[in-house]
Structure formats: C-alpha cells, structure tokens
Amino acid sequence: MDFELSDEQRMLQDAARDLLVSRYDVGKRNTVLASASGWDRGTWSAMAEMGLTGLPFAEADGGMGAGPVEVMAVLNEVGRSLAPEPLLDSVYVPGGVLAETGSVQQRRRLIPDLAAGTLLLAYAHDEPGVRWPSTALSTKADGHGTGWTLTGCKNPVLRGDCADLLVVSASLPGGETGLFLVGTQISGVTRTPFRTPDGGRGAQLDFQGAQAELLTSGDAAAAAITAAEVRRVGALCAEAVGAMDEILRLTCAHLGSRKQFGVPLSTFQTLTHRAADMYVRLELARSMSLYITMSLADGVVDPVIASRAKLVVNRSARHIGREAIQMHGGIGLTAEYPVGHHVMRLTSIEHTLGGSEEHLCVLSARIGSYDTVEIHG
C-alpha cells in the first residue's frame, strides 16, 4: 500500500506551508495571540483565497471536494507553523456536521459562506465535567417541527467566542439526541469567553430558551456526533504530527549549532541517541495519524481507531516535548523561542477529546473481545 502523498496533495501541502511560514514567526504569533481575537484576519483571508476553508466540502455545496488525506496534509502545516486561525474548530469540525446532516436548503444557505471564510461556526457538544467519550447530554431541547428552544450549558466550546452560528447537540423530549443550529446574537444565548493555555480562544455557552433550527435527530444525529468526534481526533493527530516534526527539526538544529566544551552538542552520543528516540516516536505517531486518516478516507468511522491513534500520538507528543525542552535547556521555555509554544500546543491537543488515560480505558475495556493481546512495557 502506498502511503505517500500524490503530486497534487504534495503541492497543496507545500502551498499551505509557504503561506503559513511566510506569515508567522514567534514574534508575529505572540502579537497575534495578544490581540482581541487571537488570530489574524489577513491570514484568514489568504487561507480562504487558497481554498483551505472550503477544502472538505462537496463542490455542489460550494467547496473544493477534497478528502481526509488533503485535510490531514493541511493540518500538518497548521501544526508546524502554529497558525492560530480557527480552521479546525470554526470550519472543518462544525462544517462537517452541517454537510452531513443539513438539508439541501441549509447547506446551500450556509456552506458557500463557510467555504469563503466569511461565516464562522463552532461545534457545541462538550459539557462541563464530561470526559471522553462524551455521550450524556444535559442540554435539553423543547418543541417540535420548526419551533425548538434549547436550555443548558456547553463548555468548552473552542472558538465559541467568535462564532456567528453554533452547531449544538441536545437531548430531545423523548430521550433521543438532536443537532441544532443556533445563532450567537439571539436572545437566550450567553457567551463567556476564555483563553486556553496555548493562547487559543473559546467560550462557555449558556442557553435559556434559545431559538434553534433542527438539523437532524435520532440515530442520524447520534451517528453524526460520533463521526464528528472521530474526524476531530484525526485532525488533532495530524496537527500534532506537524508540531512534533518541527520540534524535532529545531532540536536537531540546536544540537548541531550549540557548543559545549568547545564542540557541538551533536557530538555527544547520549544526546544523539535521545534525538533518535524522538524520531522513532515521531514516526510512530505519523503512522497512527495515517491509520485514522486512511480509515476515514475509506469511509470507516471507528471510535476504537480514534482511541488507538490518540493514545499513541499523546504519548509521542509528551515524550518529544519533554526531550526537546531538556535538550534545549532554558531557552526551550522562553516566549521568544518556538519550542515551548509547540509543546504547549501539544499539551492542549493531548487534553482535547480525552487524554491518554481516557483512551487507554476505552481500549482496555475491549481486551476481552480480542483473541490475542500483547503488552509492551
């Protein structure tokens, strides 16, 4: 099986890399993160002009018609450059739910603007105190037909601070699950913005009788939520791989240029062995990212695959981040050097949609269903 990107996919990845690298260094990123929105509208417009905001949507809906592999390639570069623009949380995740569950009229009304970068969505599913997998819903929907209202709380909602429209999950009166569209500027919706540890943005959203438009309900809604969570895990894994790739590059460059006792650090065998271990961990994470991406490309939406990939990527990210900071010394933690920023982003990714412990619990609960289990220390 060929795991290499095609020429067209490689060109897309290179174009995304050129765009983001040309617009972000550590100083520019620090300035952007300190701004009110936490991301740059000029860069966002350039990403939209390149077609990145419309990448995964069908051409009939106004998108580019690309698949999971192309999305993975772009998110690798988002992770490499630490671009703070809300491509994943405002477009790919909520837009994917809209594209999967919305009516023809809803898709034609919203996806062209989403693909053009002029409409921002947010996916409001997570609720306070709920870890992976998030299934129970305390947010309630009341109504029928075209008249629905929502009451409850969603937190954290990444990019909920800047969203124009929300995709919200809620429990229906009969106990089933529903997915709804809710405006952010209407009566009954209260936003409490916050900043994430890596400099990103989000909000707690409180609904009190907020008017909502039904997307879908029942088994279709439950399946769409599962698919959104699995796709989101795959996207986070791809972003993490890009960040780890850059961390390893920076670490190797540091070992080659920094001198101790008059010789480069790269001449010390212990440090080169540790860098080699980082490379092994990176390639293991890259393989698992490809695993979930190609599964999605084949139409397989499997939460078990998501847990396998997330567990390996989380562990690799923690190892690579720790080693990079130790080998850089004090500079690795400074705001003026990129390694610490990458490590903080990897830490945030690890704690998004379940950490290593939660995914290990999911996988260990299935041990009885396997014929053979190997335990590696």
Backbone hydrogen bonds, N-H to C=O, Kabsch-Sander energy under -0.5 kcal/mol:
donor,donor_aa,acceptor,acceptor_aa,energy
3,F,1,M,-0.6
10,R,6,S,-2.7
11,M,7,D,-2.2
12,L,8,E,-2.1
13,Q,9,Q,-2.4
14,D,10,R,-2.8
15,A,11,M,-2.4
16,A,12,L,-2.4
17,R,13,Q,-2.4
18,D,14,D,-2.8
19,L,15,A,-2.2
20,L,16,A,-2.4
21,V,17,R,-2.9
22,S,18,D,-1.6
23,R,19,L,-0.8
23,R,20,L,-0.5
24,Y,20,L,-1.4
29,R,25,D,-2.6
30,N,26,V,-2.6
31,T,27,G,-1.9
32,V,28,K,-2.5
33,L,29,R,-2.9
34,A,30,N,-1.4
35,S,32,V,-1.3
41,R,39,W,-0.5
44,W,40,D,-2.0
45,S,41,R,-2.4
46,A,42,G,-2.0
47,M,43,T,-2.3
48,A,44,W,-2.2
49,E,45,S,-2.5
50,M,46,A,-1.6
51,G,47,M,-0.6
51,G,48,A,-0.9
52,L,47,M,-2.2
53,T,47,M,-0.5
54,G,51,G,-0.6
55,L,52,L,-0.8
57,F,54,G,-1.0
61,D,58,A,-1.1
62,G,59,E,-1.4
63,G,58,A,-2.6
64,M,54,G,-3.0
65,G,54,G,-0.5
65,G,57,F,-3.1
66,A,55,L,-2.7
71,V,67,G,-1.8
72,M,68,P,-2.6
73,A,69,V,-2.3
74,V,70,E,-2.0
75,L,71,V,-2.5
76,N,72,M,-2.1
77,E,73,A,-1.0
78,V,74,V,-1.7
79,G,75,L,-2.3
80,R,76,N,-2.1
81,S,77,E,-2.3
82,L,78,V,-1.2
83,A,78,V,-1.2
87,L,85,E,-1.7
90,S,86,P,-2.0
91,V,87,L,-0.8
92,Y,87,L,-2.3
93,V,88,L,-2.6
95,G,91,V,-1.9
96,G,92,Y,-1.4
97,V,93,V,-1.6
98,L,94,P,-2.3
99,A,95,G,-2.8
100,E,96,G,-1.7
101,T,97,V,-2.3
102,G,98,L,-2.5
107,R,103,S,-2.7
108,R,104,V,-2.5
109,R,105,Q,-1.6
110,L,106,Q,-1.7
111,I,107,R,-2.3
114,L,110,L,-2.1
115,A,111,I,-3.3
116,A,112,P,-1.5
117,G,114,L,-1.0
118,T,113,D,-1.9
119,L,113,D,-1.2
121,L,90,S,-1.9
122,A,165,L,-0.9
123,Y,89,D,-0.5
124,A,122,A,-0.8
124,A,167,V,-2.9
125,H,123,Y,-1.0
130,V,127,E,-1.8
131,R,129,G,-0.5
135,T,133,P,-0.9
140,K,151,T,-3.1
141,A,171,S,-2.7
142,D,149,T,-2.6
144,H,147,G,-1.9
147,G,144,H,-2.4
148,W,146,T,-0.7
148,W,212,A,-0.8
149,T,142,D,-2.3
150,L,210,A,-2.0
151,T,140,K,-2.4
152,G,207,F,-2.2
154,K,205,L,-2.7
155,N,126,D,-1.1
157,V,203,A,-1.5
158,L,156,P,-0.6
159,R,201,R,-1.8
160,G,157,V,-2.1
162,C,159,R,-0.9
163,A,159,R,-0.9
164,D,120,L,-2.8
165,L,120,L,-1.5
166,L,182,V,-2.8
167,V,122,A,-2.8
168,V,166,L,-0.6
168,V,180,F,-2.8
169,S,124,A,-1.8
170,A,178,G,-2.2
171,S,139,T,-3.1
172,L,176,E,-3.5
175,G,172,L,-2.3
178,G,170,A,-3.0
179,L,216,T,-2.7
180,F,168,V,-2.8
181,L,213,E,-3.0
182,V,166,L,-2.1
184,T,164,D,-1.3
189,V,186,I,-1.3
190,T,188,G,-0.5
190,T,206,D,-2.5
192,T,204,Q,-2.5
194,F,202,G,-2.2
196,T,200,G,-1.8
199,G,196,T,-2.2
202,G,194,F,-1.9
203,A,157,V,-1.5
204,Q,192,T,-2.3
205,L,154,K,-2.8
206,D,190,T,-2.6
206,D,204,Q,-0.5
207,F,152,G,-3.3
208,Q,188,G,-2.6
209,G,150,L,-0.8
210,A,150,L,-2.1
211,Q,187,S,-0.5
212,A,148,W,-2.4
213,E,181,L,-2.6
214,L,212,A,-0.5
215,L,179,L,-3.3
216,T,179,L,-1.2
218,G,177,T,-1.9
220,A,217,S,-0.9
222,A,218,G,-2.2
223,A,219,D,-2.6
224,A,220,A,-2.0
225,I,221,A,-2.3
226,T,222,A,-2.1
227,A,223,A,-2.5
228,A,224,A,-2.4
229,E,225,I,-2.4
230,V,226,T,-2.4
231,R,227,A,-2.7
232,R,228,A,-2.3
233,V,229,E,-2.2
234,G,230,V,-2.4
235,A,231,R,-2.3
236,L,232,R,-2.5
237,C,233,V,-2.4
238,A,234,G,-1.9
239,E,235,A,-2.3
240,A,236,L,-2.6
241,V,237,C,-2.2
242,G,238,A,-1.7
243,A,239,E,-2.0
244,M,240,A,-2.8
245,D,241,V,-2.5
246,E,242,G,-1.7
247,I,243,A,-2.3
248,L,244,M,-2.5
249,R,245,D,-1.9
250,L,246,E,-2.6
251,T,247,I,-2.4
252,C,248,L,-2.6
253,A,249,R,-2.2
254,H,250,L,-2.2
255,L,251,T,-2.5
256,G,252,C,-1.7
257,S,253,A,-1.3
258,R,254,H,-2.9
260,Q,263,V,-3.1
263,V,260,Q,-1.4
265,L,258,R,-2.7
266,S,255,L,-2.2
267,T,264,P,-1.9
268,F,265,L,-1.9
269,Q,267,T,-0.7
271,L,268,F,-0.6
272,T,268,F,-1.8
273,H,269,Q,-2.3
274,R,270,T,-1.9
275,A,271,L,-2.3
276,A,272,T,-2.2
277,D,273,H,-2.1
278,M,274,R,-1.9
279,Y,275,A,-1.9
280,V,276,A,-2.1
281,R,277,D,-2.3
282,L,278,M,-2.4
283,E,279,Y,-2.5
284,L,280,V,-2.1
285,A,281,R,-2.3
286,R,282,L,-2.7
287,S,283,E,-2.2
288,M,284,L,-1.9
289,S,285,A,-2.3
290,L,286,R,-2.4
291,Y,287,S,-2.0
292,I,288,M,-2.1
293,T,289,S,-2.1
294,M,290,L,-2.9
295,S,291,Y,-1.7
296,L,292,I,-2.2
297,A,293,T,-2.2
298,D,294,M,-1.4
299,G,296,L,-1.6
300,V,295,S,-2.9
301,V,299,G,-0.7
302,D,300,V,-0.7
306,A,302,D,-1.8
307,S,303,P,-2.2
308,R,304,V,-2.5
309,A,305,I,-2.7
310,K,306,A,-2.8
311,L,307,S,-2.4
312,V,308,R,-1.9
313,V,309,A,-2.6
314,N,310,K,-2.7
315,R,311,L,-2.2
316,S,312,V,-2.5
317,A,313,V,-2.8
318,R,314,N,-2.2
319,H,315,R,-2.2
320,I,316,S,-3.0
321,G,317,A,-2.6
322,R,318,R,-2.3
323,E,319,H,-2.5
324,A,320,I,-2.4
325,I,321,G,-2.1
326,Q,322,R,-2.1
327,M,323,E,-2.5
328,H,324,A,-1.8
329,G,325,I,-1.6
331,I,328,H,-0.7
332,G,329,G,-1.5
333,L,330,G,-1.7
334,T,331,I,-1.3
337,Y,334,T,-1.1
341,H,337,Y,-0.6
342,H,338,P,-2.3
343,V,339,V,-2.5
344,M,340,G,-2.1
345,R,341,H,-2.1
346,L,342,H,-2.5
347,T,343,V,-2.2
348,S,344,M,-2.1
349,I,345,R,-2.5
350,E,346,L,-2.4
351,H,347,T,-1.5
352,T,349,I,-1.3
353,L,351,H,-0.5
359,H,355,G,-2.0
360,L,356,S,-2.4
361,C,357,E,-2.1
362,V,358,E,-1.9
363,L,359,H,-2.1
364,S,360,L,-2.9
365,A,361,C,-1.8
366,R,363,L,-1.4
367,I,364,S,-1.4
369,S,366,R,-1.8
370,Y,367,I,-1.8
376,H,374,E,-0.6
377,G,375,I,-0.5
